[in-house]
Amino acid sequence: TWTYCRQAVDEFRAARAITDPMIEVDRRCFYWQRSR
């Protein structure tokens, strides 16, 4: 489900200290772009 997918992404980002904002493409699609 989307809940578990979101949880997996949140855990991945937290484990790698990724703090760049999530950018919404549409209701079901997000991405982030690493800053330098």
mmCIF file as Biopython writes it, N, C-alpha, C and O atoms, coordinates in Angstrom:
data_model
#
loop_
_atom_site.group_PDB
_atom_site.id
_atom_site.type_symbol
_atom_site.label_atom_id
_atom_site.label_alt_id
_atom_site.label_comp_id
_atom_site.label_asym_id
_atom_site.label_entity_id
_atom_site.label_seq_id
_atom_site.pdbx_PDB_ins_code
_atom_site.Cartn_x
_atom_site.Cartn_y
_atom_site.Cartn_z
_atom_site.occupancy
_atom_site.B_iso_or_equiv
_atom_site.auth_seq_id
_atom_site.auth_asym_id
_atom_site.pdbx_PDB_model_num
ATOM 1   N N  . THR A ? 1  ? 0.842  -1.192 0.000   1.0 0.0 1  A 1 
ATOM 2   C CA . THR A ? 1  ? 0.000  0.000  0.000   1.0 0.0 1  A 1 
ATOM 3   C C  . THR A ? 1  ? 0.877  1.242  0.000   1.0 0.0 1  A 1 
ATOM 4   O O  . THR A ? 1  ? 2.082  1.174  0.242   1.0 0.0 1  A 1 
ATOM 5   N N  . TRP A ? 2  ? 0.252  2.366  -0.274  1.0 0.0 2  A 1 
ATOM 6   C CA . TRP A ? 2  ? 0.995  3.632  -0.305  1.0 0.0 2  A 1 
ATOM 7   C C  . TRP A ? 2  ? 1.564  3.974  1.059   1.0 0.0 2  A 1 
ATOM 8   O O  . TRP A ? 2  ? 2.620  4.600  1.154   1.0 0.0 2  A 1 
ATOM 9   N N  . THR A ? 3  ? 0.871  3.567  2.121   1.0 0.0 3  A 1 
ATOM 10  C CA . THR A ? 3  ? 1.357  3.854  3.471   1.0 0.0 3  A 1 
ATOM 11  C C  . THR A ? 3  ? 2.725  3.227  3.693   1.0 0.0 3  A 1 
ATOM 12  O O  . THR A ? 3  ? 3.626  3.880  4.220   1.0 0.0 3  A 1 
ATOM 13  N N  . TYR A ? 4  ? 2.891  1.971  3.300   1.0 0.0 4  A 1 
ATOM 14  C CA . TYR A ? 4  ? 4.167  1.289  3.491   1.0 0.0 4  A 1 
ATOM 15  C C  . TYR A ? 4  ? 5.239  1.826  2.549   1.0 0.0 4  A 1 
ATOM 16  O O  . TYR A ? 4  ? 6.417  1.875  2.904   1.0 0.0 4  A 1 
ATOM 17  N N  . CYS A ? 5  ? 4.839  2.222  1.372   1.0 0.0 5  A 1 
ATOM 18  C CA . CYS A ? 5  ? 5.786  2.818  0.431   1.0 0.0 5  A 1 
ATOM 19  C C  . CYS A ? 5  ? 6.317  4.126  1.004   1.0 0.0 5  A 1 
ATOM 20  O O  . CYS A ? 5  ? 7.523  4.371  0.984   1.0 0.0 5  A 1 
ATOM 21  N N  . ARG A ? 6  ? 5.427  4.958  1.511   1.0 0.0 6  A 1 
ATOM 22  C CA . ARG A ? 6  ? 5.846  6.230  2.110   1.0 0.0 6  A 1 
ATOM 23  C C  . ARG A ? 6  ? 6.753  5.987  3.313   1.0 0.0 6  A 1 
ATOM 24  O O  . ARG A ? 6  ? 7.751  6.684  3.495   1.0 0.0 6  A 1 
ATOM 25  N N  . GLN A ? 7  ? 6.410  5.013  4.119   1.0 0.0 7  A 1 
ATOM 26  C CA . GLN A ? 7  ? 7.226  4.680  5.287   1.0 0.0 7  A 1 
ATOM 27  C C  . GLN A ? 7  ? 8.627  4.243  4.852   1.0 0.0 7  A 1 
ATOM 28  O O  . GLN A ? 7  ? 9.616  4.642  5.466   1.0 0.0 7  A 1 
ATOM 29  N N  . ALA A ? 8  ? 8.715  3.439  3.813   1.0 0.0 8  A 1 
ATOM 30  C CA . ALA A ? 8  ? 10.014 2.980  3.316   1.0 0.0 8  A 1 
ATOM 31  C C  . ALA A ? 8  ? 10.853 4.152  2.812   1.0 0.0 8  A 1 
ATOM 32  O O  . ALA A ? 8  ? 12.054 4.215  3.073   1.0 0.0 8  A 1 
ATOM 33  N N  . VAL A ? 9  ? 10.233 5.064  2.105   1.0 0.0 9  A 1 
ATOM 34  C CA . VAL A ? 9  ? 10.956 6.246  1.612   1.0 0.0 9  A 1 
ATOM 35  C C  . VAL A ? 9  ? 11.412 7.103  2.784   1.0 0.0 9  A 1 
ATOM 36  O O  . VAL A ? 9  ? 12.553 7.565  2.804   1.0 0.0 9  A 1 
ATOM 37  N N  . ASP A ? 10 ? 10.541 7.320  3.752   1.0 0.0 10 A 1 
ATOM 38  C CA . ASP A ? 10 ? 10.911 8.116  4.930   1.0 0.0 10 A 1 
ATOM 39  C C  . ASP A ? 10 ? 12.078 7.482  5.682   1.0 0.0 10 A 1 
ATOM 40  O O  . ASP A ? 10 ? 12.990 8.185  6.117   1.0 0.0 10 A 1 
ATOM 41  N N  . GLU A ? 11 ? 12.055 6.162  5.836   1.0 0.0 11 A 1 
ATOM 42  C CA . GLU A ? 11 ? 13.148 5.464  6.525   1.0 0.0 11 A 1 
ATOM 43  C C  . GLU A ? 11 ? 14.450 5.552  5.729   1.0 0.0 11 A 1 
ATOM 44  O O  . GLU A ? 11 ? 15.519 5.749  6.307   1.0 0.0 11 A 1 
ATOM 45  N N  . PHE A ? 12 ? 14.363 5.408  4.418   1.0 0.0 12 A 1 
ATOM 46  C CA . PHE A ? 12 ? 15.541 5.521  3.551   1.0 0.0 12 A 1 
ATOM 47  C C  . PHE A ? 12 ? 16.173 6.901  3.689   1.0 0.0 12 A 1 
ATOM 48  O O  . PHE A ? 12 ? 17.385 7.026  3.862   1.0 0.0 12 A 1 
ATOM 49  N N  . ARG A ? 13 ? 15.337 7.935  3.612   1.0 0.0 13 A 1 
ATOM 50  C CA . ARG A ? 13 ? 15.842 9.308  3.703   1.0 0.0 13 A 1 
ATOM 51  C C  . ARG A ? 13 ? 16.426 9.579  5.087   1.0 0.0 13 A 1 
ATOM 52  O O  . ARG A ? 13 ? 17.465 10.231 5.195   1.0 0.0 13 A 1 
ATOM 53  N N  . ALA A ? 14 ? 15.792 9.102  6.127   1.0 0.0 14 A 1 
ATOM 54  C CA . ALA A ? 14 ? 16.282 9.319  7.493   1.0 0.0 14 A 1 
ATOM 55  C C  . ALA A ? 14 ? 17.616 8.609  7.715   1.0 0.0 14 A 1 
ATOM 56  O O  . ALA A ? 14 ? 18.519 9.173  8.332   1.0 0.0 14 A 1 
ATOM 57  N N  . ALA A ? 15 ? 17.746 7.388  7.223   1.0 0.0 15 A 1 
ATOM 58  C CA . ALA A ? 15 ? 18.979 6.619  7.407   1.0 0.0 15 A 1 
ATOM 59  C C  . ALA A ? 15 ? 20.165 7.272  6.713   1.0 0.0 15 A 1 
ATOM 60  O O  . ALA A ? 15 ? 21.312 7.078  7.117   1.0 0.0 15 A 1 
ATOM 61  N N  . ARG A ? 16 ? 19.891 8.039  5.677   1.0 0.0 16 A 1 
ATOM 62  C CA . ARG A ? 16 ? 20.955 8.685  4.911   1.0 0.0 16 A 1 
ATOM 63  C C  . ARG A ? 16 ? 21.020 10.188 5.152   1.0 0.0 16 A 1 
ATOM 64  O O  . ARG A ? 16 ? 21.741 10.906 4.459   1.0 0.0 16 A 1 
ATOM 65  N N  . ALA A ? 17 ? 20.261 10.658 6.140   1.0 0.0 17 A 1 
ATOM 66  C CA . ALA A ? 17 ? 20.229 12.081 6.513   1.0 0.0 17 A 1 
ATOM 67  C C  . ALA A ? 17 ? 19.890 12.977 5.320   1.0 0.0 17 A 1 
ATOM 68  O O  . ALA A ? 17 ? 20.470 14.051 5.156   1.0 0.0 17 A 1 
ATOM 69  N N  . ILE A ? 18 ? 18.956 12.530 4.499   1.0 0.0 18 A 1 
ATOM 70  C CA . ILE A ? 18 ? 18.510 13.328 3.354   1.0 0.0 18 A 1 
ATOM 71  C C  . ILE A ? 18 ? 17.422 14.277 3.844   1.0 0.0 18 A 1 
ATOM 72  O O  . ILE A ? 18 ? 16.370 13.838 4.309   1.0 0.0 18 A 1 
ATOM 73  N N  . THR A ? 19 ? 17.677 15.561 3.739   1.0 0.0 19 A 1 
ATOM 74  C CA . THR A ? 19 ? 16.718 16.557 4.225   1.0 0.0 19 A 1 
ATOM 75  C C  . THR A ? 19 ? 16.159 17.422 3.101   1.0 0.0 19 A 1 
ATOM 76  O O  . THR A ? 19 ? 15.356 18.322 3.348   1.0 0.0 19 A 1 
ATOM 77  N N  . ASP A ? 20 ? 16.579 17.151 1.871   1.0 0.0 20 A 1 
ATOM 78  C CA . ASP A ? 20 ? 16.056 17.913 0.742   1.0 0.0 20 A 1 
ATOM 79  C C  . ASP A ? 20 ? 14.548 17.691 0.646   1.0 0.0 20 A 1 
ATOM 80  O O  . ASP A ? 20 ? 14.065 16.590 0.912   1.0 0.0 20 A 1 
ATOM 81  N N  . PRO A ? 21 ? 13.807 18.726 0.268   1.0 0.0 21 A 1 
ATOM 82  C CA . PRO A ? 21 ? 12.350 18.601 0.256   1.0 0.0 21 A 1 
ATOM 83  C C  . PRO A ? 21 ? 11.852 17.638 -0.821  1.0 0.0 21 A 1 
ATOM 84  O O  . PRO A ? 21 ? 12.466 17.482 -1.876  1.0 0.0 21 A 1 
ATOM 85  N N  . MET A ? 22 ? 10.742 17.010 -0.527  1.0 0.0 22 A 1 
ATOM 86  C CA . MET A ? 22 ? 10.059 16.173 -1.506  1.0 0.0 22 A 1 
ATOM 87  C C  . MET A ? 22 ? 9.284  17.108 -2.434  1.0 0.0 22 A 1 
ATOM 88  O O  . MET A ? 22 ? 8.618  18.035 -1.972  1.0 0.0 22 A 1 
ATOM 89  N N  . ILE A ? 23 ? 9.372  16.865 -3.732  1.0 0.0 23 A 1 
ATOM 90  C CA . ILE A ? 23 ? 8.697  17.685 -4.729  1.0 0.0 23 A 1 
ATOM 91  C C  . ILE A ? 23 ? 7.557  16.858 -5.309  1.0 0.0 23 A 1 
ATOM 92  O O  . ILE A ? 23 ? 7.762  15.745 -5.792  1.0 0.0 23 A 1 
ATOM 93  N N  . GLU A ? 24 ? 6.356  17.419 -5.253  1.0 0.0 24 A 1 
ATOM 94  C CA . GLU A ? 24 ? 5.175  16.689 -5.714  1.0 0.0 24 A 1 
ATOM 95  C C  . GLU A ? 24 ? 4.976  16.883 -7.211  1.0 0.0 24 A 1 
ATOM 96  O O  . GLU A ? 24 ? 4.913  18.013 -7.695  1.0 0.0 24 A 1 
ATOM 97  N N  . VAL A ? 25 ? 4.879  15.775 -7.940  1.0 0.0 25 A 1 
ATOM 98  C CA . VAL A ? 25 ? 4.591  15.804 -9.367  1.0 0.0 25 A 1 
ATOM 99  C C  . VAL A ? 25 ? 3.075  15.763 -9.558  1.0 0.0 25 A 1 
ATOM 100 O O  . VAL A ? 25 ? 2.507  16.579 -10.283 1.0 0.0 25 A 1 
ATOM 101 N N  . ASP A ? 26 ? 2.445  14.819 -8.908  1.0 0.0 26 A 1 
ATOM 102 C CA . ASP A ? 26 ? 0.990  14.731 -8.847  1.0 0.0 26 A 1 
ATOM 103 C C  . ASP A ? 26 ? 0.635  14.042 -7.536  1.0 0.0 26 A 1 
ATOM 104 O O  . ASP A ? 26 ? 1.509  13.842 -6.693  1.0 0.0 26 A 1 
ATOM 105 N N  . ARG A ? 27 ? -0.613 13.680 -7.351  1.0 0.0 27 A 1 
ATOM 106 C CA . ARG A ? 27 ? -1.052 13.129 -6.066  1.0 0.0 27 A 1 
ATOM 107 C C  . ARG A ? 27 ? -0.303 11.876 -5.641  1.0 0.0 27 A 1 
ATOM 108 O O  . ARG A ? 27 ? -0.186 11.601 -4.447  1.0 0.0 27 A 1 
ATOM 109 N N  . ARG A ? 28 ? 0.205  11.117 -6.600  1.0 0.0 28 A 1 
ATOM 110 C CA . ARG A ? 28 ? 0.846  9.843  -6.277  1.0 0.0 28 A 1 
ATOM 111 C C  . ARG A ? 28 ? 2.330  9.795  -6.613  1.0 0.0 28 A 1 
ATOM 112 O O  . ARG A ? 28 ? 2.957  8.746  -6.467  1.0 0.0 28 A 1 
ATOM 113 N N  . CYS A ? 29 ? 2.892  10.885 -7.049  1.0 0.0 29 A 1 
ATOM 114 C CA . CYS A ? 29 ? 4.289  10.860 -7.483  1.0 0.0 29 A 1 
ATOM 115 C C  . CYS A ? 29 ? 5.071  12.016 -6.860  1.0 0.0 29 A 1 
ATOM 116 O O  . CYS A ? 29 ? 4.708  13.184 -7.000  1.0 0.0 29 A 1 
ATOM 117 N N  . PHE A ? 30 ? 6.150  11.657 -6.170  1.0 0.0 30 A 1 
ATOM 118 C CA . PHE A ? 30 ? 7.029  12.637 -5.543  1.0 0.0 30 A 1 
ATOM 119 C C  . PHE A ? 30 ? 8.467  12.280 -5.879  1.0 0.0 30 A 1 
ATOM 120 O O  . PHE A ? 30 ? 8.779  11.136 -6.207  1.0 0.0 30 A 1 
ATOM 121 N N  . TYR A ? 31 ? 9.335  13.275 -5.792  1.0 0.0 31 A 1 
ATOM 122 C CA . TYR A ? 31 ? 10.765 13.016 -5.925  1.0 0.0 31 A 1 
ATOM 123 C C  . TYR A ? 31 ? 11.515 14.052 -5.116  1.0 0.0 31 A 1 
ATOM 124 O O  . TYR A ? 31 ? 10.934 15.039 -4.666  1.0 0.0 31 A 1 
ATOM 125 N N  . TRP A ? 32 ? 12.807 13.829 -4.931  1.0 0.0 32 A 1 
ATOM 126 C CA . TRP A ? 32 ? 13.649 14.846 -4.322  1.0 0.0 32 A 1 
ATOM 127 C C  . TRP A ? 32 ? 14.907 14.959 -5.150  1.0 0.0 32 A 1 
ATOM 128 O O  . TRP A ? 32 ? 15.319 14.012 -5.820  1.0 0.0 32 A 1 
ATOM 129 N N  . GLN A ? 33 ? 15.508 16.127 -5.094  1.0 0.0 33 A 1 
ATOM 130 C CA . GLN A ? 33 ? 16.744 16.364 -5.811  1.0 0.0 33 A 1 
ATOM 131 C C  . GLN A ? 33 ? 17.794 16.744 -4.787  1.0 0.0 33 A 1 
ATOM 132 O O  . GLN A ? 33 ? 17.621 17.700 -4.031  1.0 0.0 33 A 1 
ATOM 133 N N  . ARG A ? 34 ? 18.882 15.992 -4.765  1.0 0.0 34 A 1 
ATOM 134 C CA . ARG A ? 34 ? 19.929 16.253 -3.781  1.0 0.0 34 A 1 
ATOM 135 C C  . ARG A ? 34 ? 20.562 17.612 -4.041  1.0 0.0 34 A 1 
ATOM 136 O O  . ARG A ? 34 ? 20.885 17.951 -5.179  1.0 0.0 34 A 1 
ATOM 137 N N  . SER A ? 35 ? 20.734 18.380 -2.982  1.0 0.0 35 A 1 
ATOM 138 C CA . SER A ? 35 ? 21.452 19.646 -3.109  1.0 0.0 35 A 1 
ATOM 139 C C  . SER A ? 35 ? 22.939 19.360 -2.981  1.0 0.0 35 A 1 
ATOM 140 O O  . SER A ? 35 ? 23.333 18.314 -2.465  1.0 0.0 35 A 1 
ATOM 141 N N  . ARG A ? 36 ? 23.739 20.260 -3.434  1.0 0.0 36 A 1 
ATOM 142 C CA . ARG A ? 36 ? 25.198 20.059 -3.374  1.0 0.0 36 A 1 
ATOM 143 C C  . ARG A ? 36 ? 25.805 20.893 -2.298  1.0 0.0 36 A 1 
ATOM 144 O O  . ARG A ? 36 ? 27.019 20.856 -2.099  1.0 0.0 36 A 1 
#
